[in-house]
Amino acid sequence: MLNQDLNQMLRLLNQKPIAYQRIYAQITKSLTAGLLLSQVVYWWYACKETEFYKTDRSFAEELFMGNSEFRNAKKFYKI
């Protein structure tokens, strides 16, 4: 019973994965900056390579980053 409950809980939690492209961390030399860049690139292609609008807060919440963690990640490039 416990294994079934755990399995069901994990299945429910795994609904919206965020793809992480390791190459972006290698480019930025930072795991958090690479994660942010990976997500920016994802949204760029999801919006058919056109401008899109997302706030810093939206990105930070989506990636579960704190304010200072997000600001530091953002320093690696201009978005």
PDB file with SEQRES, HELIX, SHEET and CRYST1 records, atoms N, CA, C and O in Angstrom:
SEQRES   1 A   79  MET LEU ASN GLN ASP LEU ASN GLN MET LEU ARG LEU LEU          
SEQRES   2 A   79  ASN GLN LYS PRO ILE ALA TYR GLN ARG ILE TYR ALA GLN          
SEQRES   3 A   79  ILE THR LYS SER LEU THR ALA GLY LEU LEU LEU SER GLN          
SEQRES   4 A   79  VAL VAL TYR TRP TRP TYR ALA CYS LYS GLU THR GLU PHE          
SEQRES   5 A   79  TYR LYS THR ASP ARG SER PHE ALA GLU GLU LEU PHE MET          
SEQRES   6 A   79  GLY ASN SER GLU PHE ARG ASN ALA LYS LYS PHE TYR LYS          
SEQRES   7 A   79  ILE                                                          
HELIX    1 AA1 LEU A    2  LEU A   13  1                                  12    
HELIX    2 AA2 ARG A   22  THR A   28  1                                   7    
HELIX    3 AA3 LEU A   31  ALA A   46  1                                  16    
HELIX    4 AA4 ASP A   56  LEU A   63  1                                   8    
HELIX    5 AA5 ASN A   67  LYS A   74  1                                   8    
CRYST1    1.000    1.000    1.000  90.00  90.00  90.00 P 1           1          
ATOM      1  N   MET A   1       0.821  -1.203   0.000  1.00  0.00           N  
ATOM      2  CA  MET A   1       0.000   0.000   0.000  1.00  0.00           C  
ATOM      3  C   MET A   1       0.859   1.259   0.000  1.00  0.00           C  
ATOM      4  O   MET A   1       0.591   2.189  -0.760  1.00  0.00           O  
ATOM      5  N   LEU A   2       1.876   1.297   0.835  1.00  0.00           N  
ATOM      6  CA  LEU A   2       2.742   2.469   0.908  1.00  0.00           C  
ATOM      7  C   LEU A   2       3.437   2.715  -0.426  1.00  0.00           C  
ATOM      8  O   LEU A   2       3.534   3.857  -0.876  1.00  0.00           O  
ATOM      9  N   ASN A   3       3.922   1.648  -1.060  1.00  0.00           N  
ATOM     10  CA  ASN A   3       4.582   1.803  -2.360  1.00  0.00           C  
ATOM     11  C   ASN A   3       3.625   2.329  -3.423  1.00  0.00           C  
ATOM     12  O   ASN A   3       4.017   3.131  -4.271  1.00  0.00           O  
ATOM     13  N   GLN A   4       2.378   1.885  -3.380  1.00  0.00           N  
ATOM     14  CA  GLN A   4       1.382   2.371  -4.342  1.00  0.00           C  
ATOM     15  C   GLN A   4       1.104   3.859  -4.119  1.00  0.00           C  
ATOM     16  O   GLN A   4       0.995   4.620  -5.081  1.00  0.00           O  
ATOM     17  N   ASP A   5       0.989   4.273  -2.859  1.00  0.00           N  
ATOM     18  CA  ASP A   5       0.750   5.682  -2.541  1.00  0.00           C  
ATOM     19  C   ASP A   5       1.927   6.543  -2.987  1.00  0.00           C  
ATOM     20  O   ASP A   5       1.735   7.614  -3.563  1.00  0.00           O  
ATOM     21  N   LEU A   6       3.138   6.075  -2.720  1.00  0.00           N  
ATOM     22  CA  LEU A   6       4.338   6.802  -3.120  1.00  0.00           C  
ATOM     23  C   LEU A   6       4.429   6.896  -4.637  1.00  0.00           C  
ATOM     24  O   LEU A   6       4.742   7.953  -5.185  1.00  0.00           O  
ATOM     25  N   ASN A   7       4.156   5.796  -5.302  1.00  0.00           N  
ATOM     26  CA  ASN A   7       4.184   5.767  -6.766  1.00  0.00           C  
ATOM     27  C   ASN A   7       3.164   6.743  -7.346  1.00  0.00           C  
ATOM     28  O   ASN A   7       3.471   7.471  -8.290  1.00  0.00           O  
ATOM     29  N   GLN A   8       1.966   6.761  -6.795  1.00  0.00           N  
ATOM     30  CA  GLN A   8       0.931   7.673  -7.276  1.00  0.00           C  
ATOM     31  C   GLN A   8       1.335   9.130  -7.015  1.00  0.00           C  
ATOM     32  O   GLN A   8       1.141   9.983  -7.881  1.00  0.00           O  
ATOM     33  N   MET A   9       1.884   9.420  -5.856  1.00  0.00           N  
ATOM     34  CA  MET A   9       2.311  10.774  -5.526  1.00  0.00           C  
ATOM     35  C   MET A   9       3.407  11.240  -6.483  1.00  0.00           C  
ATOM     36  O   MET A   9       3.354  12.364  -6.982  1.00  0.00           O  
ATOM     37  N   LEU A  10       4.393  10.392  -6.742  1.00  0.00           N  
ATOM     38  CA  LEU A  10       5.470  10.755  -7.659  1.00  0.00           C  
ATOM     39  C   LEU A  10       4.947  10.986  -9.068  1.00  0.00           C  
ATOM     40  O   LEU A  10       5.409  11.890  -9.763  1.00  0.00           O  
ATOM     41  N   ARG A  11       4.006  10.188  -9.483  1.00  0.00           N  
ATOM     42  CA  ARG A  11       3.414  10.347 -10.817  1.00  0.00           C  
ATOM     43  C   ARG A  11       2.702  11.693 -10.924  1.00  0.00           C  
ATOM     44  O   ARG A  11       2.802  12.363 -11.952  1.00  0.00           O  
ATOM     45  N   LEU A  12       1.989  12.095  -9.881  1.00  0.00           N  
ATOM     46  CA  LEU A  12       1.293  13.381  -9.885  1.00  0.00           C  
ATOM     47  C   LEU A  12       2.264  14.559  -9.866  1.00  0.00           C  
ATOM     48  O   LEU A  12       2.006  15.582 -10.500  1.00  0.00           O  
ATOM     49  N   LEU A  13       3.363  14.426  -9.153  1.00  0.00           N  
ATOM     50  CA  LEU A  13       4.342  15.505  -9.058  1.00  0.00           C  
ATOM     51  C   LEU A  13       5.145  15.689 -10.339  1.00  0.00           C  
ATOM     52  O   LEU A  13       5.726  16.754 -10.550  1.00  0.00           O  
ATOM     53  N   ASN A  14       5.189  14.697 -11.176  1.00  0.00           N  
ATOM     54  CA  ASN A  14       6.025  14.714 -12.376  1.00  0.00           C  
ATOM     55  C   ASN A  14       5.246  15.149 -13.616  1.00  0.00           C  
ATOM     56  O   ASN A  14       5.486  14.627 -14.704  1.00  0.00           O  
ATOM     57  N   GLN A  15       4.323  16.091 -13.472  1.00  0.00           N  
ATOM     58  CA  GLN A  15       3.481  16.495 -14.586  1.00  0.00           C  
ATOM     59  C   GLN A  15       4.107  17.544 -15.500  1.00  0.00           C  
ATOM     60  O   GLN A  15       3.856  17.531 -16.705  1.00  0.00           O  
ATOM     61  N   LYS A  16       4.916  18.455 -14.954  1.00  0.00           N  
ATOM     62  CA  LYS A  16       5.466  19.542 -15.764  1.00  0.00           C  
ATOM     63  C   LYS A  16       6.990  19.591 -15.631  1.00  0.00           C  
ATOM     64  O   LYS A  16       7.517  20.462 -14.939  1.00  0.00           O  
ATOM     65  N   PRO A  17       7.692  18.686 -16.272  1.00  0.00           N  
ATOM     66  CA  PRO A  17       9.152  18.729 -16.170  1.00  0.00           C  
ATOM     67  C   PRO A  17       9.725  19.912 -16.951  1.00  0.00           C  
ATOM     68  O   PRO A  17       9.151  20.357 -17.945  1.00  0.00           O  
ATOM     69  N   ILE A  18      10.857  20.405 -16.485  1.00  0.00           N  
ATOM     70  CA  ILE A  18      11.577  21.464 -17.187  1.00  0.00           C  
ATOM     71  C   ILE A  18      12.828  20.837 -17.769  1.00  0.00           C  
ATOM     72  O   ILE A  18      13.664  20.298 -17.043  1.00  0.00           O  
ATOM     73  N   ALA A  19      12.948  20.913 -19.075  1.00  0.00           N  
ATOM     74  CA  ALA A  19      14.121  20.335 -19.734  1.00  0.00           C  
ATOM     75  C   ALA A  19      15.332  21.214 -19.450  1.00  0.00           C  
ATOM     76  O   ALA A  19      15.260  22.440 -19.523  1.00  0.00           O  
ATOM     77  N   TYR A  20      16.413  20.581 -19.135  1.00  0.00           N  
ATOM     78  CA  TYR A  20      17.652  21.295 -18.842  1.00  0.00           C  
ATOM     79  C   TYR A  20      18.695  20.830 -19.845  1.00  0.00           C  
ATOM     80  O   TYR A  20      18.998  19.641 -19.938  1.00  0.00           O  
ATOM     81  N   GLN A  21      19.241  21.781 -20.594  1.00  0.00           N  
ATOM     82  CA  GLN A  21      20.270  21.460 -21.572  1.00  0.00           C  
ATOM     83  C   GLN A  21      21.642  21.773 -20.972  1.00  0.00           C  
ATOM     84  O   GLN A  21      21.979  22.939 -20.765  1.00  0.00           O  
ATOM     85  N   ARG A  22      22.413  20.758 -20.701  1.00  0.00           N  
ATOM     86  CA  ARG A  22      23.706  20.891 -20.035  1.00  0.00           C  
ATOM     87  C   ARG A  22      24.673  21.837 -20.765  1.00  0.00           C  
ATOM     88  O   ARG A  22      25.503  22.487 -20.130  1.00  0.00           O  
ATOM     89  N   ILE A  23      24.566  21.911 -22.071  1.00  0.00           N  
ATOM     90  CA  ILE A  23      25.474  22.751 -22.852  1.00  0.00           C  
ATOM     91  C   ILE A  23      25.389  24.207 -22.420  1.00  0.00           C  
ATOM     92  O   ILE A  23      26.386  24.927 -22.480  1.00  0.00           O  
ATOM     93  N   TYR A  24      24.206  24.653 -21.983  1.00  0.00           N  
ATOM     94  CA  TYR A  24      24.055  26.046 -21.564  1.00  0.00           C  
ATOM     95  C   TYR A  24      24.799  26.327 -20.258  1.00  0.00           C  
ATOM     96  O   TYR A  24      25.300  27.434 -20.063  1.00  0.00           O  
ATOM     97  N   ALA A  25      24.877  25.361 -19.380  1.00  0.00           N  
ATOM     98  CA  ALA A  25      25.676  25.516 -18.159  1.00  0.00           C  
ATOM     99  C   ALA A  25      27.158  25.544 -18.527  1.00  0.00           C  
ATOM    100  O   ALA A  25      27.936  26.272 -17.910  1.00  0.00           O  
ATOM    101  N   GLN A  26      27.545  24.772 -19.509  1.00  0.00           N  
ATOM    102  CA  GLN A  26      28.936  24.784 -19.960  1.00  0.00           C  
ATOM    103  C   GLN A  26      29.271  26.139 -20.598  1.00  0.00           C  
ATOM    104  O   GLN A  26      30.363  26.668 -20.388  1.00  0.00           O  
ATOM    105  N   ILE A  27      28.349  26.692 -21.363  1.00  0.00           N  
ATOM    106  CA  ILE A  27      28.570  27.989 -22.007  1.00  0.00           C  
ATOM    107  C   ILE A  27      28.692  29.095 -20.962  1.00  0.00           C  
ATOM    108  O   ILE A  27      29.591  29.932 -21.042  1.00  0.00           O  
ATOM    109  N   THR A  28      27.787  29.098 -19.981  1.00  0.00           N  
ATOM    110  CA  THR A  28      27.763  30.166 -18.980  1.00  0.00           C  
ATOM    111  C   THR A  28      28.699  29.891 -17.803  1.00  0.00           C  
ATOM    112  O   THR A  28      28.969  30.788 -17.004  1.00  0.00           O  
ATOM    113  N   LYS A  29      29.188  28.671 -17.693  1.00  0.00           N  
ATOM    114  CA  LYS A  29      30.030  28.254 -16.564  1.00  0.00           C  
ATOM    115  C   LYS A  29      29.271  28.362 -15.239  1.00  0.00           C  
ATOM    116  O   LYS A  29      29.868  28.602 -14.190  1.00  0.00           O  
ATOM    117  N   SER A  30      27.956  28.184 -15.299  1.00  0.00           N  
ATOM    118  CA  SER A  30      27.108  28.288 -14.113  1.00  0.00           C  
ATOM    119  C   SER A  30      25.883  27.402 -14.291  1.00  0.00           C  
ATOM    120  O   SER A  30      25.228  27.436 -15.333  1.00  0.00           O  
ATOM    121  N   LEU A  31      25.582  26.618 -13.279  1.00  0.00           N  
ATOM    122  CA  LEU A  31      24.410  25.754 -13.335  1.00  0.00           C  
ATOM    123  C   LEU A  31      23.129  26.584 -13.387  1.00  0.00           C  
ATOM    124  O   LEU A  31      22.264  26.322 -14.223  1.00  0.00           O  
ATOM    125  N   THR A  32      22.992  27.584 -12.503  1.00  0.00           N  
ATOM    126  CA  THR A  32      21.764  28.379 -12.473  1.00  0.00           C  
ATOM    127  C   THR A  32      21.607  29.231 -13.734  1.00  0.00           C  
ATOM    128  O   THR A  32      20.504  29.349 -14.268  1.00  0.00           O  
ATOM    129  N   ALA A  33      22.693  29.817 -14.208  1.00  0.00           N  
ATOM    130  CA  ALA A  33      22.618  30.600 -15.443  1.00  0.00           C  
ATOM    131  C   ALA A  33      22.293  29.686 -16.621  1.00  0.00           C  
ATOM    132  O   ALA A  33      21.544  30.075 -17.517  1.00  0.00           O  
ATOM    133  N   GLY A  34      22.842  28.491 -16.627  1.00  0.00           N  
ATOM    134  CA  GLY A  34      22.550  27.533 -17.689  1.00  0.00           C  
ATOM    135  C   GLY A  34      21.101  27.092 -17.665  1.00  0.00           C  
ATOM    136  O   GLY A  34      20.484  26.920 -18.716  1.00  0.00           O  
ATOM    137  N   LEU A  35      20.555  26.908 -16.472  1.00  0.00           N  
ATOM    138  CA  LEU A  35      19.148  26.537 -16.342  1.00  0.00           C  
ATOM    139  C   LEU A  35      18.250  27.660 -16.853  1.00  0.00           C  
ATOM    140  O   LEU A  35      17.278  27.410 -17.566  1.00  0.00           O  
ATOM    141  N   LEU A  36      18.575  28.881 -16.489  1.00  0.00           N  
ATOM    142  CA  LEU A  36      17.803  30.030 -16.968  1.00  0.00           C  
ATOM    143  C   LEU A  36      17.911  30.168 -18.485  1.00  0.00           C  
ATOM    144  O   LEU A  36      16.902  30.364 -19.164  1.00  0.00           O  
ATOM    145  N   LEU A  37      19.107  30.068 -19.010  1.00  0.00           N  
ATOM    146  CA  LEU A  37      19.290  30.172 -20.464  1.00  0.00           C  
ATOM    147  C   LEU A  37      18.542  29.053 -21.187  1.00  0.00           C  
ATOM    148  O   LEU A  37      17.937  29.284 -22.233  1.00  0.00           O  
ATOM    149  N   SER A  38      18.581  27.877 -20.646  1.00  0.00           N  
ATOM    150  CA  SER A  38      17.858  26.754 -21.231  1.00  0.00           C  
ATOM    151  C   SER A  38      16.361  27.052 -21.304  1.00  0.00           C  
ATOM    152  O   SER A  38      15.706  26.727 -22.294  1.00  0.00           O  
ATOM    153  N   GLN A  39      15.829  27.665 -20.263  1.00  0.00           N  
ATOM    154  CA  GLN A  39      14.406  27.988 -20.233  1.00  0.00           C  
ATOM    155  C   GLN A  39      14.070  29.137 -21.186  1.00  0.00           C  
ATOM    156  O   GLN A  39      13.013  29.131 -21.816  1.00  0.00           O  
ATOM    157  N   VAL A  40      14.960  30.114 -21.293  1.00  0.00           N  
ATOM    158  CA  VAL A  40      14.752  31.217 -22.242  1.00  0.00           C  
ATOM    159  C   VAL A  40      14.719  30.669 -23.667  1.00  0.00           C  
ATOM    160  O   VAL A  40      13.863  31.055 -24.462  1.00  0.00           O  
ATOM    161  N   VAL A  41      15.639  29.779 -23.987  1.00  0.00           N  
ATOM    162  CA  VAL A  41      15.673  29.178 -25.324  1.00  0.00           C  
ATOM    163  C   VAL A  41      14.418  28.347 -25.565  1.00  0.00           C  
ATOM    164  O   VAL A  41      13.851  28.373 -26.658  1.00  0.00           O  
ATOM    165  N   TYR A  42      13.989  27.612 -24.549  1.00  0.00           N  
ATOM    166  CA  TYR A  42      12.745  26.837 -24.674  1.00  0.00           C  
ATOM    167  C   TYR A  42      11.581  27.747 -25.061  1.00  0.00           C  
ATOM    168  O   TYR A  42      10.846  27.454 -26.004  1.00  0.00           O  
ATOM    169  N   TRP A  43      11.415  28.861 -24.323  1.00  0.00           N  
ATOM    170  CA  TRP A  43      10.294  29.761 -24.603  1.00  0.00           C  
ATOM    171  C   TRP A  43      10.432  30.437 -25.965  1.00  0.00           C  
ATOM    172  O   TRP A  43       9.433  30.691 -26.638  1.00  0.00           O  
ATOM    173  N   TRP A  44      11.658  30.725 -26.369  1.00  0.00           N  
ATOM    174  CA  TRP A  44      11.892  31.322 -27.688  1.00  0.00           C  
ATOM    175  C   TRP A  44      11.322  30.414 -28.789  1.00  0.00           C  
ATOM    176  O   TRP A  44      10.615  30.876 -29.684  1.00  0.00           O  
ATOM    177  N   TYR A  45      11.640  29.134 -28.706  1.00  0.00           N  
ATOM    178  CA  TYR A  45      11.142  28.205 -29.724  1.00  0.00           C  
ATOM    179  C   TYR A  45       9.661  27.888 -29.523  1.00  0.00           C  
ATOM    180  O   TYR A  45       8.943  27.672 -30.499  1.00  0.00           O  
ATOM    181  N   ALA A  46       9.192  27.856 -28.273  1.00  0.00           N  
ATOM    182  CA  ALA A  46       7.772  27.609 -28.017  1.00  0.00           C  
ATOM    183  C   ALA A  46       6.906  28.733 -28.574  1.00  0.00           C  
ATOM    184  O   ALA A  46       5.752  28.508 -28.937  1.00  0.00           O  
ATOM    185  N   CYS A  47       7.456  29.931 -28.641  1.00  0.00           N  
ATOM    186  CA  CYS A  47       6.741  31.099 -29.190  1.00  0.00           C  
ATOM    187  C   CYS A  47       7.074  31.322 -30.662  1.00  0.00           C  
ATOM    188  O   CYS A  47       6.906  32.419 -31.195  1.00  0.00           O  
ATOM    189  N   LYS A  48       7.545  30.270 -31.298  1.00  0.00           N  
ATOM    190  CA  LYS A  48       7.840  30.271 -32.740  1.00  0.00           C  
ATOM    191  C   LYS A  48       8.866  31.330 -33.141  1.00  0.00           C  
ATOM    192  O   LYS A  48       8.718  32.016 -34.152  1.00  0.00           O  
ATOM    193  N   GLU A  49       9.910  31.440 -32.317  1.00  0.00           N  
ATOM    194  CA  GLU A  49      11.040  32.317 -32.589  1.00  0.00           C  
ATOM    195  C   GLU A  49      10.637  33.780 -32.762  1.00  0.00           C  
ATOM    196  O   GLU A  49      11.181  34.499 -33.600  1.00  0.00           O  
ATOM    197  N   THR A  50       9.681  34.193 -31.957  1.00  0.00           N  
ATOM    198  CA  THR A  50       9.271  35.595 -31.931  1.00  0.00           C  
ATOM    199  C   THR A  50       9.443  36.124 -30.509  1.00  0.00           C  
ATOM    200  O   THR A  50       9.640  35.357 -29.567  1.00  0.00           O  
ATOM    201  N   GLU A  51       9.367  37.422 -30.376  1.00  0.00           N  
ATOM    202  CA  GLU A  51       9.484  38.014 -29.047  1.00  0.00           C  
ATOM    203  C   GLU A  51       8.413  37.442 -28.132  1.00  0.00           C  
ATOM    204  O   GLU A  51       7.299  37.145 -28.563  1.00  0.00           O  
ATOM    205  N   PHE A  52       8.765  37.296 -26.878  1.00  0.00           N  
ATOM    206  CA  PHE A  52       7.785  36.852 -25.886  1.00  0.00           C  
ATOM    207  C   PHE A  52       8.015  37.649 -24.618  1.00  0.00           C  
ATOM    208  O   PHE A  52       9.098  38.194 -24.403  1.00  0.00           O  
ATOM    209  N   TYR A  53       7.010  37.712 -23.794  1.00  0.00           N  
ATOM    210  CA  TYR A  53       7.090  38.499 -22.578  1.00  0.00           C  
ATOM    211  C   TYR A  53       6.914  37.600 -21.369  1.00  0.00           C  
ATOM    212  O   TYR A  53       5.885  36.945 -21.207  1.00  0.00           O  
ATOM    213  N   LYS A  54       7.924  37.580 -20.530  1.00  0.00           N  
ATOM    214  CA  LYS A  54       7.857  36.884 -19.244  1.00  0.00           C  
ATOM    215  C   LYS A  54       8.601  37.766 -18.250  1.00  0.00           C  
ATOM    216  O   LYS A  54       9.688  38.264 -18.544  1.00  0.00           O  
ATOM    217  N   THR A  55       8.028  37.951 -17.101  1.00  0.00           N  
ATOM    218  CA  THR A  55       8.685  38.769 -16.088  1.00  0.00           C  
ATOM    219  C   THR A  55       9.786  37.968 -15.402  1.00  0.00           C  
ATOM    220  O   THR A  55       9.822  36.739 -15.462  1.00  0.00           O  
ATOM    221  N   ASP A  56      10.679  38.700 -14.750  1.00  0.00           N  
ATOM    222  CA  ASP A  56      11.708  38.042 -13.944  1.00  0.00           C  
ATOM    223  C   ASP A  56      11.051  37.159 -12.895  1.00  0.00           C  
ATOM    224  O   ASP A  56      11.483  36.032 -12.654  1.00  0.00           O  
ATOM    225  N   ARG A  57      10.006  37.684 -12.279  1.00  0.00           N  
ATOM    226  CA  ARG A  57       9.302  36.915 -11.247  1.00  0.00           C  
ATOM    227  C   ARG A  57       8.737  35.615 -11.812  1.00  0.00           C  
ATOM    228  O   ARG A  57       8.794  34.569 -11.166  1.00  0.00           O  
ATOM    229  N   SER A  58       8.192  35.692 -13.024  1.00  0.00           N  
ATOM    230  CA  SER A  58       7.627  34.508 -13.667  1.00  0.00           C  
ATOM    231  C   SER A  58       8.707  33.449 -13.911  1.00  0.00           C  
ATOM    232  O   SER A  58       8.506  32.270 -13.621  1.00  0.00           O  
ATOM    233  N   PHE A  59       9.855  33.882 -14.447  1.00  0.00           N  
ATOM    234  CA  PHE A  59      10.961  32.947 -14.658  1.00  0.00           C  
ATOM    235  C   PHE A  59      11.455  32.376 -13.326  1.00  0.00           C  
ATOM    236  O   PHE A  59      11.675  31.170 -13.211  1.00  0.00           O  
ATOM    237  N   ALA A  60      11.627  33.239 -12.325  1.00  0.00           N  
ATOM    238  CA  ALA A  60      12.134  32.791 -11.028  1.00  0.00           C  
ATOM    239  C   ALA A  60      11.194  31.770 -10.398  1.00  0.00           C  
ATOM    240  O   ALA A  60      11.648  30.763  -9.855  1.00  0.00           O  
ATOM    241  N   GLU A  61       9.897  32.019 -10.466  1.00  0.00           N  
ATOM    242  CA  GLU A  61       8.919  31.073  -9.912  1.00  0.00           C  
ATOM    243  C   GLU A  61       8.919  29.766 -10.694  1.00  0.00           C  
ATOM    244  O   GLU A  61       8.870  28.682 -10.113  1.00  0.00           O  
ATOM    245  N   GLU A  62       8.973  29.880 -12.010  1.00  0.00           N  
ATOM    246  CA  GLU A  62       8.965  28.698 -12.876  1.00  0.00           C  
ATOM    247  C   GLU A  62      10.159  27.788 -12.571  1.00  0.00           C  
ATOM    248  O   GLU A  62      10.040  26.563 -12.592  1.00  0.00           O  
ATOM    249  N   LEU A  63      11.303  28.403 -12.291  1.00  0.00           N  
ATOM    250  CA  LEU A  63      12.540  27.652 -12.053  1.00  0.00           C  
ATOM    251  C   LEU A  63      12.825  27.440 -10.567  1.00  0.00           C  
ATOM    252  O   LEU A  63      13.835  26.835 -10.208  1.00  0.00           O  
ATOM    253  N   PHE A  64      11.940  27.934  -9.710  1.00  0.00           N  
ATOM    254  CA  PHE A  64      12.071  27.827  -8.260  1.00  0.00           C  
ATOM    255  C   PHE A  64      13.407  28.402  -7.786  1.00  0.00           C  
ATOM    256  O   PHE A  64      14.141  27.772  -7.025  1.00  0.00           O  
ATOM    257  N   MET A  65      13.698  29.614  -8.257  1.00  0.00           N  
ATOM    258  CA  MET A  65      14.916  30.329  -7.858  1.00  0.00           C  
ATOM    259  C   MET A  65      14.535  31.482  -6.938  1.00  0.00           C  
ATOM    260  O   MET A  65      13.492  32.111  -7.115  1.00  0.00           O  
ATOM    261  N   GLY A  66      15.382  31.750  -5.962  1.00  0.00           N  
ATOM    262  CA  GLY A  66      15.208  32.920  -5.120  1.00  0.00           C  
ATOM    263  C   GLY A  66      15.617  34.165  -5.886  1.00  0.00           C  
ATOM    264  O   GLY A  66      16.214  34.075  -6.959  1.00  0.00           O  
ATOM    265  N   ASN A  67      15.290  35.340  -5.326  1.00  0.00           N  
ATOM    266  CA  ASN A  67      15.584  36.599  -6.009  1.00  0.00           C  
ATOM    267  C   ASN A  67      17.073  36.783  -6.299  1.00  0.00           C  
ATOM    268  O   ASN A  67      17.447  37.107  -7.426  1.00  0.00           O  
ATOM    269  N   SER A  68      17.917  36.579  -5.299  1.00  0.00           N  
ATOM    270  CA  SER A  68      19.357  36.791  -5.518  1.00  0.00           C  
ATOM    271  C   SER A  68      19.927  35.717  -6.444  1.00  0.00           C  
ATOM    272  O   SER A  68      20.810  36.000  -7.253  1.00  0.00           O  
ATOM    273  N   GLU A  69      19.435  34.515  -6.329  1.00  0.00           N  
ATOM    274  CA  GLU A  69      19.888  33.431  -7.211  1.00  0.00           C  
ATOM    275  C   GLU A  69      19.540  33.758  -8.666  1.00  0.00           C  
ATOM    276  O   GLU A  69      20.347  33.545  -9.571  1.00  0.00           O  
ATOM    277  N   PHE A  70      18.325  34.278  -8.874  1.00  0.00           N  
ATOM    278  CA  PHE A  70      17.897  34.644 -10.219  1.00  0.00           C  
ATOM    279  C   PHE A  70      18.724  35.812 -10.757  1.00  0.00           C  
ATOM    280  O   PHE A  70      19.184  35.772 -11.898  1.00  0.00           O  
ATOM    281  N   ARG A  71      18.914  36.854  -9.937  1.00  0.00           N  
ATOM    282  CA  ARG A  71      19.712  38.007 -10.373  1.00  0.00           C  
ATOM    283  C   ARG A  71      21.123  37.590 -10.755  1.00  0.00           C  
ATOM    284  O   ARG A  71      21.657  38.054 -11.763  1.00  0.00           O  
ATOM    285  N   ASN A  72      21.732  36.715  -9.957  1.00  0.00           N  
ATOM    286  CA  ASN A  72      23.086  36.241 -10.272  1.00  0.00           C  
ATOM    287  C   ASN A  72      23.103  35.444 -11.572  1.00  0.00           C  
ATOM    288  O   ASN A  72      24.031  35.580 -12.370  1.00  0.00           O  
ATOM    289  N   ALA A  73      22.097  34.624 -11.788  1.00  0.00           N  
ATOM    290  CA  ALA A  73      22.022  33.846 -13.030  1.00  0.00           C  
ATOM    291  C   ALA A  73      21.865  34.768 -14.232  1.00  0.00           C  
ATOM    292  O   ALA A  73      22.426  34.513 -15.297  1.00  0.00           O  
ATOM    293  N   LYS A  74      21.113  35.818 -14.058  1.00  0.00           N  
ATOM    294  CA  LYS A  74      20.824  36.747 -15.148  1.00  0.00           C  
ATOM    295  C   LYS A  74      22.040  37.591 -15.528  1.00  0.00           C  
ATOM    296  O   LYS A  74      22.095  38.111 -16.643  1.00  0.00           O  
ATOM    297  N   LYS A  75      23.007  37.739 -14.637  1.00  0.00           N  
ATOM    298  CA  LYS A  75      24.203  38.544 -14.906  1.00  0.00           C  
ATOM    299  C   LYS A  75      25.052  37.984 -16.035  1.00  0.00           C  
ATOM    300  O   LYS A  75      25.870  38.712 -16.598  1.00  0.00           O  
ATOM    301  N   PHE A  76      24.885  36.721 -16.381  1.00  0.00           N  
ATOM    302  CA  PHE A  76      25.728  36.085 -17.382  1.00  0.00           C  
ATOM    303  C   PHE A  76      25.402  36.522 -18.801  1.00  0.00           C  
ATOM    304  O   PHE A  76      26.206  36.318 -19.711  1.00  0.00           O  
ATOM    305  N   TYR A  77      24.239  37.116 -19.002  1.00  0.00           N  
ATOM    306  CA  TYR A  77      23.840  37.581 -20.323  1.00  0.00           C  
ATOM    307  C   TYR A  77      22.689  38.554 -20.159  1.00  0.00           C  
ATOM    308  O   TYR A  77      22.055  38.603 -19.104  1.00  0.00           O  
ATOM    309  N   LYS A  78      22.427  39.304 -21.167  1.00  0.00           N  
ATOM    310  CA  LYS A  78      21.333  40.263 -21.115  1.00  0.00           C  
ATOM    311  C   LYS A  78      20.070  39.624 -21.689  1.00  0.00           C  
ATOM    312  O   LYS A  78      20.055  39.129 -22.815  1.00  0.00           O  
ATOM    313  N   ILE A  79      19.008  39.652 -20.875  1.00  0.00           N  
ATOM    314  CA  ILE A  79      17.719  39.180 -21.390  1.00  0.00           C  
ATOM    315  C   ILE A  79      16.731  40.313 -21.270  1.00  0.00           C  
ATOM    316  O   ILE A  79      15.567  40.160 -21.641  1.00  0.00           O  
TER     317      ILE A  79                                                      
END                                                                             
